[in-house]
Every structure is written in structure tokens, then in C-alpha cells.
């Protein structure tokens, strides 16, 4: 009996000390960005076609009553491509891609602004709980179906948006999607992000991150709204619509789970992965290894001379994506 009591005291003491250490880590201030630089050369972004104005923002009601923003590009195609933006920006940055694919008859294209980003959600850089972005995406799909848009759905994304698509495949709503388009997807806990910071783009508070992981492991979630990551976009390049800091719960919701292999394995056979050979954020060889191991049926291609932004702004790549979308099997509501 004394042995059991002693063991309980030891376990309790260890638990308390762990929580105290985690709380100390959580209070660590955000580190300053060591070097302010234009990691991706934002000036290289191709201007959108002048004769194709972006569609107006529309809104749909999520299950919590929040009105979230998206743009819809109509097309003669029945297929629907929902394409998720990368970290810090919003769907408007992918207008040229969406216009090209919709006008070519490859797919109707939907560009959502994820909750926590420009014009979506109550709190910039935050969500209410881990997994809310997946719930929001399921609600967007439900909204499209309520509009009698019954074509098969391809879920795509660039950078962190591609990472979100992988997470969605491994979650409870993966059955709603029949194919995946991943452009330089970010998998933070893998070896693919360069230097672990996407080439200097992501400025992480590792102490706070580790502390929050520990607290969540023991069921303490009250600190998940604290910021854990800033993005290295120099002020001279801001336009006021970017979101340059994420909370722990938004950052986790945006990317594959810590053990990402299960999410990658959940991708359907109809998956196209494209990355530029000159990607500044993601190592193409490391990314290829992930898909060769966990999703060998996925089509994987390294595009010569293209950068992290070039992979979604290059007309030849638009043609590649359009041909792949048109070749997908037709189908109904999945």
C-alpha cells in the first residue's frame, strides 16, 4: 500500500513539474525575425489578366454562424476545384490560376479565404479550436451542394494550403473529395521545409510551441490562442490584407497532423503533386521521398526552373493542371 502511495506521489509530482515547465515555456516572448528579407520575391508574381476581373467576394454561413468569404469562378465544367491559399495571404492571390482553369473548361474554381484571414472570421490569425478549418471546409462543400453544384470535388492548395488539403484527406470529411491538387505542400514536421523554417519565411517560437504541445497532451487547451509563428514579409511589401501571425490552434489546423504519414496515406489515387525545382521553401527531393513512401500512387512532378510562387503563376503549369483535371474520371457528388 505504501508502495502504491509513493508511486502516486511521484507521478503527481512529475505531472505538476511538467505542467510548470510547460507554462514557463509558454510565457516565452516571440523571437524577433533575425533577417528581414523577401524570401519569395513577391515582385515576381505575375499580374492577373487585365480583361478578367476577380469575381466578387461571396459569403457562406459556417456551423457556428460565422460568415466566411470565398470567390467562385464559373465554368462549363461540372468539376469543382476548391483551391486553398498559402500562409499569410488569402484566395485573391490565386486569381490568375483560377481564371485560367475556369476559362479553359477544366473546372469551376472556388477560392476560399480561410477563417482567421482577410475578411473571414472574428479574429485575424486565430480560430476557435483545433480542427475548425476542416469543419469550415465541410460547410463550404455543403453550401456548394445547396446551390445544386453536384460535380465531383477536387481539393487543392498551395504551400500551407496544400498541407491543409493533406490534413483534410486524413480527417473525418475526406470522403467528400475525389481528388487532390497539391502545389509545393508544406508538411512542417517532415524534413521537406528548408531549414525547418521554409527558407526563413516562418519565424517560430519553439519554446512556446513545445510548451503548448505538452499542455495539450495533458488536456490543457486554454493557451492555444497564443501566437506561435510570424511570417517574414518586409513591411514595404505589405498591402494590408495579409495575416502575419498565427495562433497555435490556427497553425495546427492548417497543416497535416504531427504524424503526417497517416494523412498522406489517406490521399486518393487521383492526386497530383507539383513543385518547382527552385523552390525556396520546400526541398523537392525530401517531398518526393514522402510521397514515394506514403502515397506511391500520387503523380509527382518537379517543374524545371520554377520557384515557390512560380508553381502557381506559370502558364505552362496551368496547362498541366488543366489537362490533369480534364482527364479525371467524371462522377457525381464526390
Wavefront OBJ file of the C-alpha trace (Angstrom):
o trace
v 0.000 0.000 0.000
v 2.850 2.360 0.891
v 4.494 1.491 -2.402
v 1.370 2.464 -4.326
v 1.068 5.699 -2.375
v 4.706 6.547 -3.043
v 4.299 5.824 -6.741
v 1.213 8.047 -6.887
v 3.098 10.874 -5.196
v 5.993 10.519 -7.664
v 3.635 10.533 -10.651
v 1.753 13.517 -9.287
v 4.954 15.417 -8.641
v 6.229 14.662 -12.129
v 2.927 15.835 -13.625
v 2.998 19.110 -11.690
v 6.632 19.782 -12.602
v 5.880 19.050 -16.265
v 2.985 21.494 -16.275
v 5.099 24.166 -14.552
v 7.872 23.715 -17.109
v 5.365 23.836 -19.971
v 3.819 27.026 -18.592
v 7.267 28.592 -18.322
v 7.931 27.726 -21.964
v 4.549 29.136 -22.991
v 5.408 32.515 -21.465
v 8.485 32.833 -23.692
v 8.250 36.003 -25.810
v 8.085 35.755 -29.592
v 11.617 35.996 -31.014
v 12.369 38.786 -33.437
v 12.934 37.886 -37.077
v 16.707 37.574 -37.487
v 16.832 38.859 -41.060
v 14.046 40.791 -42.761
v 14.026 39.689 -46.389
v 11.749 38.988 -49.326
v 12.110 35.213 -49.157
v 9.911 34.511 -52.192
v 10.495 37.612 -54.352
v 6.922 38.895 -54.199
v 7.720 41.264 -57.074
v 7.945 38.237 -59.378
v 4.243 37.476 -59.088
v 2.565 37.550 -62.467
v -0.110 40.229 -62.759
v -3.635 38.923 -63.156
v -5.156 39.113 -66.661
v -6.477 42.657 -67.036
v -9.539 41.560 -69.011
v -10.743 39.096 -66.353
v -11.767 40.883 -63.169
v -11.873 38.837 -59.966
v -15.389 37.721 -59.020
v -16.938 39.482 -56.068
v -16.472 38.001 -52.629
v -19.392 35.830 -51.556
v -20.121 34.519 -48.084
v -21.360 31.270 -46.621
v -22.525 30.547 -43.094
v -20.362 28.117 -41.121
v -21.879 25.881 -38.444
v -21.046 28.404 -35.700
v -22.905 31.151 -37.565
v -19.772 32.931 -38.794
v -19.914 34.325 -42.335
v -16.792 33.238 -44.255
v -15.592 34.603 -47.597
v -14.926 32.908 -50.937
v -14.794 33.656 -54.657
v -16.414 31.455 -57.295
v -15.165 31.230 -60.884
v -17.868 29.771 -63.105
v -17.030 27.337 -65.906
v -18.601 24.992 -68.402
v -17.066 22.112 -66.432
v -19.034 20.232 -63.796
v -15.949 19.515 -61.720
v -15.307 21.857 -58.775
v -11.796 22.747 -57.702
v -11.626 24.266 -54.214
v -8.157 25.789 -54.020
v -6.761 26.870 -50.643
v -4.311 29.756 -50.313
v -0.906 29.612 -48.626
v 0.138 31.081 -45.291
v -0.367 34.781 -44.560
v -2.453 35.675 -47.638
v -5.913 34.844 -48.985
v -7.659 33.451 -52.054
v -7.257 36.649 -54.056
v -3.593 35.851 -54.635
v -4.569 32.948 -56.917
v -6.825 34.852 -59.311
v -4.694 34.181 -62.400
v -4.631 30.430 -61.745
v -8.374 30.282 -61.090
v -9.218 32.375 -64.158
v -7.066 30.219 -66.440
v -8.526 26.928 -65.209
v -12.139 28.076 -65.253
v -11.921 29.682 -68.715
v -10.257 26.581 -70.162
v -13.193 24.440 -69.065
v -11.113 22.425 -66.599
v -13.179 23.185 -63.501
v -15.317 25.644 -61.636
v -12.842 27.158 -59.184
v -13.595 28.232 -55.614
v -11.036 30.363 -53.755
v -11.901 30.497 -50.043
v -10.407 32.907 -47.534
v -9.803 30.599 -44.602
v -11.102 31.620 -41.185
v -8.584 33.833 -39.440
v -7.571 35.533 -42.692
v -8.684 38.577 -44.664
v -12.469 39.118 -44.459
v -13.078 35.722 -42.762
v -13.680 35.193 -39.069
v -13.808 37.354 -35.974
v -10.143 37.057 -35.053
v -7.309 37.655 -37.524
v -4.695 34.941 -37.165
v -6.820 32.683 -34.963
v -9.606 30.090 -34.955
v -11.803 28.911 -32.076
v -10.475 25.344 -31.817
v -8.107 22.888 -33.463
v -9.829 21.316 -36.459
v -12.212 24.208 -37.131
v -10.801 24.808 -40.610
v -11.827 21.269 -41.594
v -15.338 21.906 -40.286
v -15.412 25.163 -42.260
v -14.360 23.375 -45.444
v -17.081 20.764 -44.967
v -19.581 23.611 -44.534
v -18.335 25.269 -47.741
v -18.845 21.997 -49.606
v -22.339 21.822 -48.144
v -23.009 25.363 -49.353
v -21.915 24.475 -52.890
v -24.138 21.398 -52.867
v -27.080 23.510 -51.696
v -26.537 25.614 -54.841
v -27.034 22.430 -56.897
v -23.356 22.241 -57.850
v -23.133 18.466 -57.895
v -19.932 17.826 -59.823
v -17.009 15.900 -58.318
v -14.808 17.922 -56.000
v -11.055 18.302 -56.245
v -9.443 19.870 -53.195
v -6.241 21.752 -53.937
v -3.885 24.153 -52.314
v -0.531 25.879 -52.483
v 2.097 25.775 -49.734
v 0.270 25.631 -46.384
v -2.955 25.338 -48.401
v -1.593 22.107 -49.855
v -0.740 20.990 -46.346
v -4.317 21.685 -45.302
v -5.616 19.573 -48.194
v -3.482 16.672 -46.938
v -4.876 17.128 -43.424
v -8.423 17.183 -44.813
v -7.827 13.878 -46.608
v -6.917 12.221 -43.314
v -9.815 13.721 -41.354
v -13.499 12.899 -40.963
v -14.589 14.614 -44.204
v -12.114 13.093 -46.643
v -14.895 11.149 -48.358
v -16.340 14.445 -49.663
v -13.377 14.845 -52.063
v -12.450 12.642 -55.011
v -9.025 14.056 -55.961
v -6.273 16.345 -54.708
v -4.055 19.000 -56.308
v -1.022 19.859 -54.168
v 1.348 22.652 -55.195
v 4.524 22.694 -53.064
v 2.612 21.471 -49.986
v 4.013 22.277 -46.545
v 4.384 19.419 -44.054
v 6.002 21.156 -41.046
v 7.006 18.073 -39.050
v 8.764 16.465 -42.034
v 12.230 17.097 -43.437
v 10.816 18.875 -46.508
v 10.700 22.518 -45.265
v 14.124 24.047 -45.809
v 15.992 24.724 -42.534
v 12.757 23.857 -40.728
v 11.561 27.418 -41.365
v 10.608 27.213 -45.056
v 13.804 29.000 -46.009
v 13.408 31.746 -43.418
v 9.739 32.517 -44.132
v 8.420 31.152 -40.838
v 9.653 32.632 -37.554
v 8.645 30.112 -34.879
v 8.595 30.476 -31.116
v 9.856 26.941 -30.499
v 9.811 27.228 -26.704
v 6.169 28.272 -26.678
v 5.342 25.639 -29.279
v 6.886 22.834 -27.197
v 5.149 24.107 -24.083
v 1.764 24.137 -25.790
v 2.301 20.635 -27.187
v 2.984 19.436 -23.639
v -0.044 21.219 -22.181
v -2.336 19.862 -24.873
v -1.013 16.359 -24.226
v -2.336 16.587 -20.640
v -5.636 18.160 -21.685
v -4.894 21.844 -21.031
v -6.081 23.899 -24.012
v -6.612 27.359 -22.544
v -3.413 28.818 -24.008
v -3.950 27.659 -27.601
v -4.878 31.157 -28.761
v -1.345 32.442 -28.160
v 0.702 33.242 -31.272
v 3.475 30.794 -32.154
v 4.564 31.906 -35.621
v 5.259 35.141 -37.503
v 5.948 35.457 -41.218
v 8.945 37.194 -42.740
v 7.324 39.620 -45.148
v 9.058 43.027 -45.084
v 6.766 45.959 -44.283
v 7.428 47.647 -47.623
v 5.634 44.719 -49.311
v 2.503 44.762 -47.134
v -0.843 45.620 -48.703
v -2.967 45.416 -45.558
v -4.711 42.145 -46.430
v -2.014 39.772 -45.173
v -2.124 37.941 -41.842
v 1.404 37.823 -40.481
v 0.956 35.948 -37.188
v -0.829 32.689 -36.345
v -2.026 31.243 -33.075
v -1.116 27.710 -32.080
v -4.597 26.406 -32.871
v -4.716 28.031 -36.315
v -1.249 26.821 -37.235
v -2.031 23.251 -36.160
v -5.382 23.294 -38.002
v -3.698 24.459 -41.213
v -1.240 21.578 -41.626
v -1.053 17.780 -41.575
v -1.083 16.153 -38.170
v 2.157 15.662 -36.244
v 2.357 12.075 -37.515
v 1.702 13.229 -41.043
v 2.141 9.842 -42.709
v -1.457 8.830 -41.964
v -2.820 11.947 -43.643
v -0.615 11.435 -46.717
v -1.666 7.784 -46.938
v -5.320 8.897 -46.939
v -4.911 10.760 -50.244
v -6.796 9.096 -53.075
v -5.065 7.636 -56.098
v -6.159 10.743 -58.031
v -3.551 13.094 -56.611
v -1.219 15.456 -58.464
v 1.772 16.965 -56.645
v 3.795 19.711 -58.347
v 6.802 21.599 -57.022
v 9.346 23.887 -58.632
v 12.970 22.774 -58.900
v 13.996 26.171 -57.468
v 11.503 26.236 -54.594
v 12.888 28.461 -51.840
v 10.769 26.928 -49.051
v 10.397 23.198 -49.758
v 13.061 20.684 -50.756
v 11.725 18.772 -53.796
v 13.750 15.613 -53.101
v 12.590 15.395 -49.481
v 8.985 15.968 -50.539
v 9.291 13.298 -53.230
v 10.503 10.803 -50.644
v 7.418 11.426 -48.516
v 5.044 10.685 -51.372
v 7.033 7.750 -52.706
v 6.817 6.180 -49.254
v 3.293 7.080 -48.134
v 1.329 7.800 -51.348
v 3.071 5.955 -54.183
v 0.030 6.246 -56.476
v 0.200 10.049 -56.471
v 1.579 11.707 -59.588
v 4.645 13.718 -58.562
v 6.470 16.141 -60.826
v 9.308 18.625 -60.312
v 8.873 21.564 -62.685
v 12.199 22.900 -64.033
v 13.293 26.423 -63.051
v 10.134 27.266 -61.118
v 10.101 28.838 -57.645
v 7.639 28.573 -54.748
v 5.414 31.225 -56.350
v 6.194 30.187 -59.912
v 4.440 26.868 -59.384
v 1.043 28.609 -59.335
v 1.752 31.567 -61.636
v 3.359 29.809 -64.628
v 1.091 29.420 -67.701
v 2.686 26.111 -68.710
v 1.852 24.737 -65.270
v -1.734 25.959 -65.668
v -1.917 23.866 -68.832
v -0.535 20.826 -66.990
v -3.078 21.214 -64.213
v -5.922 21.812 -66.657
v -5.091 18.676 -68.651
v -4.932 16.614 -65.450
v -8.296 17.928 -64.239
v -9.967 17.210 -67.582
v -8.565 13.659 -67.583
v -10.018 12.796 -64.175
v -12.935 10.374 -64.278
v -16.332 12.079 -64.297
v -18.594 11.443 -61.378
v -21.236 12.722 -59.077
v -21.092 14.205 -55.643
v -17.646 13.049 -54.526
l 1 2 3 4 5 6 7 8 9 10 11 12 13 14 15 16 17 18 19 20 21 22 23 24 25 26 27 28 29 30 31 32 33 34 35 36 37 38 39 40 41 42 43 44 45 46 47 48 49 50 51 52 53 54 55 56 57 58 59 60 61 62 63 64 65 66 67 68 69 70 71 72 73 74 75 76 77 78 79 80 81 82 83 84 85 86 87 88 89 90 91 92 93 94 95 96 97 98 99 100 101 102 103 104 105 106 107 108 109 110 111 112 113 114 115 116 117 118 119 120 121 122 123 124 125 126 127 128 129 130 131 132 133 134 135 136 137 138 139 140 141 142 143 144 145 146 147 148 149 150 151 152 153 154 155 156 157 158 159 160 161 162 163 164 165 166 167 168 169 170 171 172 173 174 175 176 177 178 179 180 181 182 183 184 185 186 187 188 189 190 191 192 193 194 195 196 197 198 199 200 201 202 203 204 205 206 207 208 209 210 211 212 213 214 215 216 217 218 219 220 221 222 223 224 225 226 227 228 229 230 231 232 233 234 235 236 237 238 239 240 241 242 243 244 245 246 247 248 249 250 251 252 253 254 255 256 257 258 259 260 261 262 263 264 265 266 267 268 269 270 271 272 273 274 275 276 277 278 279 280 281 282 283 284 285 286 287 288 289 290 291 292 293 294 295 296 297 298 299 300 301 302 303 304 305 306 307 308 309 310 311 312 313 314 315 316 317 318 319 320 321 322 323 324 325 326 327 328 329 330 331 332 333 334
